Amino acid sequence: MHSIIKSVLDHYQYYLFKFHPLGYAIDSRVKKQWVINRSMVSNTLKYCYFRIPKCANSTIVRTLAYYDPSIPYDGKDETGQSYKKRATLLHARALSVSALYKKYYLFTFTRNPYLRALSAYLDKIIPADKKGFVDKRNAIAALSASGSELTFRAFVRYLETGGLCSDPHWAPQCLMLPVGREMIHYVGKVEKLDDDLELLINHLFGTGAYQGAIMRRVGRTGSADKVLQYYDSELFDRVYKLYEQDFIRFHYPKDWSI
């Protein structure tokens, strides 16, 4: 009986994501549920945060929860999981992306693609305890020079040979949005997180509301300090080609700079 109920629920969820009107514009190269489930909606204050993985999600979500009076804030939730699951795009009171744009303040945060790719590698591929990534780890190791090492070069090769959209944590950022860039009211940058969060929080909750970010303290990869340990000129070129649209649409320079 349990398996039958699970099968029915799985089918219901599949068709819900497939035919939901706010999912029509999602690029077919990524799963609709990746994008829909990573949209944090407030029907009280009429905002919608599109959470792109590996772009300071936990800090931004915890900060929103801290300042938003409609969300019961729990400082013990280090990753913000309880806030991320509260209300997704499925809960938005809009039946088209144009209605969503008119009714809600849409925003997201992006990250330099060089950093984001490295952070995904350090966070999801290197740790042996990431059970959901075993098959990907094996595929990446098989592409290394030795056929068994989890090198960053092998990870890039994996992305080049069909793995680019195999997981939301490294899928291109422009594909992880349910609307076009031109419909997003505000795009913050992880590289300017405190400044951009201040602008966002003051816009949502009133001038002077911002008193600082609620930072995530654990699980950070420190990729910004490790770029030159993993990249060489060839890898910079290869990663740029993989994420060229992210560089262009979100105005990141091709030449590496922190």
N, C-alpha and C positions, 0 to 999 in steps of 0.2 A: 504493500500500500504506500509506504514511504517513497519508494522509487517511482511509483506512478504519479504521486503528487509532485515530486521534484521534476519529473519529465513535463508535466502540464505547466508548471511554473516557468521552467526553462523556455518552453515554446512561447508562452505568453510574453515573457521578457524579450525574447528574440524579435517577435513581431512588433512589440511596443517600440523598441529601439529602431527597427527597420522602417516603420511607417509613421513615426512621430513627426509632425510637421516642422518642428524646430531642428530636426536632424537631416532634412533634405539637402542642405548645402554642405554637409560634412563630406570631405574628400573620401572617395571609395577606397583609397589606399590604406586607410586606418579604420578600425572598428568604431562604429557609431557609439557604442557604450563607453569607450575610452573617453570620448569628448563629452557626452551627455552627463556621465557620472562625475566628471571633473568640472562641472559648472556649479558654483555656489550661489544660490539665489536667495535674495531677501524680498519677500512680498510686502513686508512692512515698510522698508525704506527704499524699495524699488531699485535695487542694484543687482548686478550679476557679474561675478568674478569668474573668468575662464582660467582654470588652474592648469597651466602647462607644467608637466612634470620636470623636475630638476631646475625649477626656477623659484626657489625659496618659498615653496607652497606652505610649508608648516609655519614659518614665521609670519607670512602674510595672513593666513587663516587665523592664527592665534591673535594677531593684532586686531583683525576685524572683530573677532569675538569679544575681545577685551573692551573695545570702544562701542560696540553695538548693544544698546540696552535691551534689544529684543532677544538676545542670545544669552542663556545662562552660562557665565564664564567659569571655567574650572582650570586654574593655573597648573594643575597636575597633569593635564593632557598635553604632554610634551610634543607630540606630532600633530595635534589638532584633528585627530581622526573623528572625534565625536561631532565636531563642527562641520567637517567636510561632508558628512553623511546626512546632515539635517535636511537640506532641501537642494535638489539638483535641478537641472534644466527641465526635467519632467514636471516640476512643481510651478514653473513659470506660468503666469496668467497671460499667455500670448499664443496665438495659433499660427504665427508666421514670423520669419526673422525680421520683417519690416515692423511688425507690431512689437516685437521684442525690443527693437532699436528705439521705438518711440516711447515705450512705457518704462524701460529700465535704463539705468546708467551702466553701460557695459565697459568692463576694464579687464586688463590682463597685465602680467609682468613677463618680460622676456629676458634672455641671457645670451651673452656672446656664445655663438655655436661652438667655438673651439673649447671653451670652458664647459659648456653643457655636455658635450660628447665625452670629455675626459671625466667629468663628475659621474656620469652614468656608468662608465667603465669601472671607476674606482668603487662606486657604491653597489653596483649590481653584479659585476662580473668577478672582481677580485675576491670578495668575501666568500668563503666556502659554505657559509651557513644560509645562503640565499637559495632555498630549495626550489623555488619556482623558476630558477634560471639554470638548472642543471643541463638541460638539452642545449641551451644556447652556449653555455660554458664549454661543453664538449665540442660543439661545432666550431667555436672560435679557436680552441686548442688545436683542432685538426688542421686549421689554416695557418698555424705558426710554422716557422722555419724548421723546428724540430718535430712538429706534429703532435706536441703535447703541452706547450707553454701557453699561458693566458697573457700574451703580450698585447700592448696597446696597438701595435702594428697589425696583429692578427685580428683584433677587434674591428679596426678600420676596414680590413679586407672583408670581414664578415658583413659589414654594412654595405660594402660595394657589391657584394655577390648575392643580394636578395634579403639581407637582414635589416635594412634601413627602417622598414615599417613593421618589423616583427614585434616591437614592444613600444609602449607609449613613452617610456623614459628616454628614448633616443630618437623617436620619430621626429621629423622636422616640425618645428614649432608652428609654422604656418598651416600645417595640416591638423593641428590639435585645437583648432578654433571652429566653432559652428557658424561663424559669420566671417565675411571678408574684413581685411584690415581697415578698410574705409568706414566700416560700421562700428568700430570700437571707439568709444568716446575717450578713453585714456589708456595709454600703453606706458607702463613704468618699466624701469630697467633694474635688474638685480645689481648691476654695477653701481647704481646710485640709490640703493634700496632705502636708506633712511630719508634722503631728500624726497624721493618720489612717494614714499609712504606718507610722509608729512603732507604733501599736496593732496593725496587721495583722502586721507582721514579728515583733513580740514574741509574738503569738499563734501564728503558724505555726512559728517557729524557737526559741522560748524567751525568757523574760523577760530583758531586757538585751541581746538580740541586735542590736537596731537601733543603727547608728552613723551613719545618715544615708542620704539617697536618692542614687541614681545618676542624676543629672539628664541629660536630653537637652539638648545645648548648641546645636544648630543646628536650623533649620526652625521655630522658634517664632514665632507671629504677634504676640504682645504685645497681644492683643485687649482685655485688661482695662484697658489704658491708652488705648484708642481708642473706647470705647463712646459717649461723648458727641460724638465726631466724626461718627458714623454714625447714631445714633438721635435721633429726636425723639419727642414724646409720642404721635403717631399710630403710629409704627413700634413703639414699646414695646407699644401696645395690640394691634397686628396680630400681632406675634410671640408675645405671650402667648396669643392665641386659637389660634394654630397649635400651640403646645406646652403647652396648658393642663394636660393629664394629667401631663406631666413636672413642672410646677410643683407640682401637688397631691401626686403620689405620692412625690416626692423632697424635698418641704418647702422649696421656694424661694419667696420672697416675690414677689408681683406687682409691687410697687414696686421700682424698680431700686436696688440697693445692692451695693457691692463687698465 
